[in-house]
Amino acid sequence: MFKNNVGGLDRGVRIIAGLVLLALFFIYPDASWRYFALIGVIPLFTGLFGTCPLYSIIGLSTCPVKKA
């Protein structure tokens, strides 16, 4: 469906950031801001799938260029 446009380092950072944000949701059950931590789903999924719709819109890619 989408081309891969998220490189290796970028993917790793996104996955870790997503997991940290989602962990905050469960670590602080009484915090009023905890539902904002659910935004961690976005970097987690973009990191796992290797594609970012925003990168596609602005024409950016962090994937290394494949040599023919």
C-alpha positions as CSV (number, residue, x, y, z in Angstrom):
1,M,0.0,0.0,0.0
2,F,2.6,2.6,1.1
3,K,6.2,2.6,0.2
4,N,8.7,2.3,3.1
5,N,10.0,5.8,3.9
6,V,11.2,5.3,7.4
7,G,14.9,4.3,7.8
8,G,16.4,2.0,10.4
9,L,17.4,4.5,13.1
10,D,14.2,6.5,12.6
11,R,12.2,3.3,13.0
12,G,14.0,2.4,16.3
13,V,13.5,5.8,17.7
14,R,9.8,5.8,16.8
15,I,9.2,2.4,18.3
16,I,11.0,3.3,21.6
17,A,9.2,6.6,21.8
18,G,5.8,5.0,21.2
19,L,6.4,2.3,23.8
20,V,7.5,4.9,26.4
21,L,4.4,7.0,25.8
22,L,2.1,4.0,26.0
23,A,3.9,2.9,29.2
24,L,3.2,6.4,30.7
25,F,-0.5,5.7,30.2
26,F,-0.3,2.6,32.4
27,I,2.2,3.9,34.9
28,Y,0.2,7.0,35.9
29,P,-3.4,5.8,36.1
30,D,-4.7,8.8,38.1
31,A,-3.0,11.5,36.0
32,S,-5.3,13.9,34.2
33,W,-2.9,14.0,31.1
34,R,-2.7,10.2,30.8
35,Y,-4.9,10.0,27.7
36,F,-2.5,12.3,25.8
37,A,0.0,9.5,26.2
38,L,-2.1,7.4,23.8
39,I,-0.6,9.4,21.0
40,G,2.2,6.9,21.3
41,V,0.3,4.6,19.1
42,I,1.2,6.7,16.1
43,P,5.0,6.5,16.3
44,L,4.7,2.9,17.4
45,F,2.7,1.9,14.3
46,T,4.8,4.0,11.9
47,G,7.9,2.5,13.3
48,L,6.6,-1.1,13.1
49,F,5.2,-0.7,9.5
50,G,8.1,1.4,8.2
51,T,6.0,4.0,6.6
52,C,4.9,7.5,7.7
53,P,1.9,9.2,5.9
54,L,3.3,12.6,6.9
55,Y,6.6,11.8,5.2
56,S,4.7,10.8,2.1
57,I,2.8,14.1,2.0
58,I,5.9,16.3,2.3
59,G,8.1,14.0,0.1
60,L,10.6,13.0,2.8
61,S,12.3,9.6,3.3
62,T,14.9,8.5,5.8
63,C,15.4,5.1,4.0
64,P,18.8,4.6,2.5
65,V,18.9,5.0,-1.3
66,K,19.1,1.6,-3.0
67,K,21.9,1.4,-5.6
68,A,21.0,-0.3,-8.9
